[in-house]
Amino acid sequence: MTKALFVVTAADRWTLNDGTVHPSGYWAEELAVPYRIFSEAGWNITVATPGGKAPTLDQLSLGISGGMPWKRRDVKNFLDSIADVLAHPASLDSVDPDEFDLVFYPGGHGPMEDLAYDKTSGELLTHRLASGKPLALLCHAPAAVLAATNPDGTSAFAGYRMTGLSNREELLNRFAKKAPWLLEDRLKDAGIEYSKGLIPLRPHVVVDRNLYTGQNPQSSEKLATQLVDVLLGSATGSEKG
């Protein structure tokens, strides 16, 4: 059975430049849609967070920012169905990424608060990237790669093509003008070849070797279905071999 590790933020806030706290966490669609698609493919999924803390849902993601009412309703219902899993995640420092066929990071503003600085996550990402096994990050989750550094201090992801929420998309949030930093800028500063779609808030997925990234919440389904196709192909190839 294919095994996927979901690395989810444990943060419940995003601290802004003026010291104010914006309530946050993970973005509903970015966790629910891939989780559902992987589950329907028959995969076994483990959820892990820093310290094993139950992740916090960003309530904005179930409001108008989360899309059409029917879509938000479907996402909420699915999250309710896996509530017990989310309430009891594994601690990130207790999981072995080599045991999983896929490591997947959903986003939300939470990763800007914790995973961008988390040493355990950074080491996991560095190891996973070098392993050649599939690694995927969605929307704000690429902030986590900022903690993945080589011994000389350079980014383990430098030279890779990636996407993530663009500056233009971020600035659609009224509180973003108080952001301590923007993801697109930091990825570029790290030597990453940042890519974005021509039209904001449209699906955009970038693949570079074993690294898969989606730009925004709207990329959730496209990224997840692409990963299912890739891993299904790998499994079929292994069986033929």
C-alpha positions, 0 to 999 in steps of 0.5 A: 500500500502506498504511504503518504506523510502529511506534514502540517503546521502546528501554528495557530497564528501569523505574527505580523510586522507590527507585532499584531497576531493574525489567527491562522493555521492550515488552509482547509482545501489544501489539506482536505482535497489532497487527503481525500484524493489520496484516500480514494486512491487507497493510500495510507496517510499519516499526519505529523506536526511539530511536537505532535500538536493538533493542527488549527484550521484557519477559519478564513478558509471556510469563509468566502476566501475558501471558494463557493459555498458548496465547495466549502461545505464539502471541504468542511464535511470531509475535515469533520470525517477525519477529525480524530486523525487531525486531533492525534497527529504524530510528532514530526521528530518521531517519523521516518520519512524513508518509510513513506512513498510521498511526503506532502506539506499542505499550506496556510499561513501557519507554515510562515510562523513555524515550519519556515524555522523548524529544524526538524522539518528542515532536516527532513526536507533536505534528506527527502530532496536528496533521496529522490523520492517524491516531495510535494509542497502547496501554496504557503507550505514552501516556506518550510524549505527556508529551514532546509540548509546545507552545512555551508548555510546555502539552501538545499533547494537552491537551483530547483524550480518551484512555485508557491503563493505569489506576492500578487496573490498574497497582497489580495489579503488586506493584512498582507501589507503588514507581512514580515516577509513574502514567500515569493521574495524569500524563495528567490532570495534562497536561490530558488527558480520561482515560477508562477502562473500568468493569472492569479488564483488559477491552478499552477503546478511545477515539477522539478525532479522529485519536487512537486509544488502547487502555487495556491489553494486552487492548485490542490486538486491538480497537484494531488491528482498528478501525484497519484498518477506519478506514484501509480505509474511508479508502482506499476513499473515496480510490479512489471520489474 
